[in-house]
Amino acid sequence: MTDAAGAVVVERAEGVGGELVLRRDGGDYEIISNGVFLMDTRNGESERLLVRWALEALDGPAAPVRVAIGGLGVGFSLAEAAGTPGVAAVTVVEREPAVVGWHDGPLRPFSRGALQDPRVRVVRADLVEWIATADATAGAGGGFDVVCLDIDNGPHWTVTPGNARLYGREGLARLAGLLSGRGVLAVWSAGAAPGFEELLRACFARVRVRPVPVPRGEPDVVYLAGGHRG
Ligand SMILES: C[S@@+](CC[C@H](N)C(=O)[O-])C[C@H]1O[C@@H](n2cnc3c(N)ncnc32)[C@H](O)[C@@H]1O
């Protein structure tokens, strides 16, 4: 079936967070979740920089590095982490089984087969709930050095209302609780989120805000934070 924009619906699935649609437009794919356009395969620069900049911001000994990523999407962030020397383990938290399944099919080239990498573990869970579990706080044994959050279009534009809890003071404290002593939290946003930046600065000793220009419109923004004030 072709929609008004000329894209073909490849699959519809009943998702945990509402209906999921995978669309193909030429050689590219788009994920729509709960009626919200979430991700496509056209660019991916800021999703890769989310991981690269967080890894670069790490203080202390270079390796081995443990990374957590929420969520999987088309896999650009995961592929970046898995392809970075020194990364010993990557935990990806994704609540939609259909999204994980698409990486055995059309999305596999974009995650570059990383789901088959023995260093990569996919947790099928809601990140909001998972961060409170022992599995999360065990952090692959000693905390994650990098936690990358990209489950929404940003702190001000969440795919489902419950996700908004992650961007408040309590959610940030829980995310910080997953980090190792030197750990860095990285948050992706489509556009600046000034209120969120203010809260980050109140909660963390070190905050950096890095815009990523996009072909059209407002730049994407990567927020980096370390040194939770507790
Ligand atoms: C914007 S996409 C991720 C983009 C990813 N960085 C990439 O490189 O493709 C958001 C992903 O997070 C997932 N997601 C949304 N809410 C979630 C939640 N509460 N827990 C876990 N995954 C979630 C979505 O199903 C989707 O796969």
The ligand as an SDF file (V2000), in Angstrom:
LIG
                    3D

 27 29  0  0  0  0  0  0  0  0999 V2000
   14.0540    7.7030   17.9100 C   0  0  0  0  0  0  0  0  0  0  0  0
   14.1050    5.9560   17.9100 S   0  0  0  0  0  0  0  0  0  0  0  0
   15.7880    5.5910   18.3350 C   0  0  0  0  0  0  0  0  0  0  0  0
   16.7560    6.0240   17.3120 C   0  0  0  0  0  0  0  0  0  0  0  0
   18.1170    5.3650   17.4800 C   0  0  0  0  0  0  0  0  0  0  0  0
   19.0030    6.2070   18.2570 N   0  0  0  0  0  0  0  0  0  0  0  0
   18.7290    5.0650   16.1300 C   0  0  0  0  0  0  0  0  0  0  0  0
   19.9360    5.2650   15.9710 O   0  0  0  0  0  0  0  0  0  0  0  0
   17.9960    4.6220   15.2450 O   0  0  0  0  0  0  0  0  0  0  0  0
   13.3080    5.5920   19.4380 C   0  0  0  0  0  0  0  0  0  0  0  0
   13.2340    4.1120   19.7870 C   0  0  0  0  0  0  0  0  0  0  0  0
   12.9170    4.0040   21.1760 O   0  0  0  0  0  0  0  0  0  0  0  0
   11.8820    3.0530   21.3560 C   0  0  0  0  0  0  0  0  0  0  0  0
   11.1550    3.4240   22.5980 N   0  0  0  0  0  0  0  0  0  0  0  0
   10.2460    4.4070   22.7710 C   0  0  0  0  0  0  0  0  0  0  0  0
    9.8540    4.4640   24.0500 N   0  0  0  0  0  0  0  0  0  0  0  0
   10.5400    3.5010   24.7110 C   0  0  0  0  0  0  0  0  0  0  0  0
   10.5730    3.0840   26.0640 C   0  0  0  0  0  0  0  0  0  0  0  0
    9.8130    3.6630   27.0110 N   0  0  0  0  0  0  0  0  0  0  0  0
   11.3930    2.0630   26.4060 N   0  0  0  0  0  0  0  0  0  0  0  0
   12.1810    1.4690   25.4620 C   0  0  0  0  0  0  0  0  0  0  0  0
   12.1830    1.8240   24.1530 N   0  0  0  0  0  0  0  0  0  0  0  0
   11.3740    2.8330   23.7840 C   0  0  0  0  0  0  0  0  0  0  0  0
   11.0600    3.1420   20.0900 C   0  0  0  0  0  0  0  0  0  0  0  0
   10.2820    1.9640   19.8900 O   0  0  0  0  0  0  0  0  0  0  0  0
   12.1520    3.3510   19.0380 C   0  0  0  0  0  0  0  0  0  0  0  0
   12.6480    2.1340   18.5780 O   0  0  0  0  0  0  0  0  0  0  0  0
  1  2  1  0
  2  3  1  0
  2 10  1  0
  3  4  1  0
  4  5  1  0
  5  6  1  0
  5  7  1  0
  7  8  2  0
  7  9  1  0
 10 11  1  0
 11 12  1  0
 11 26  1  0
 12 13  1  0
 13 14  1  0
 13 24  1  0
 14 15  1  0
 14 23  1  0
 15 16  2  0
 16 17  1  0
 17 18  1  0
 17 23  2  0
 18 19  1  0
 18 20  2  0
 20 21  1  0
 21 22  2  0
 22 23  1  0
 24 25  1  0
 24 26  1  0
 26 27  1  0
M  CHG  2   2   1   9  -1
M  END
$$$$
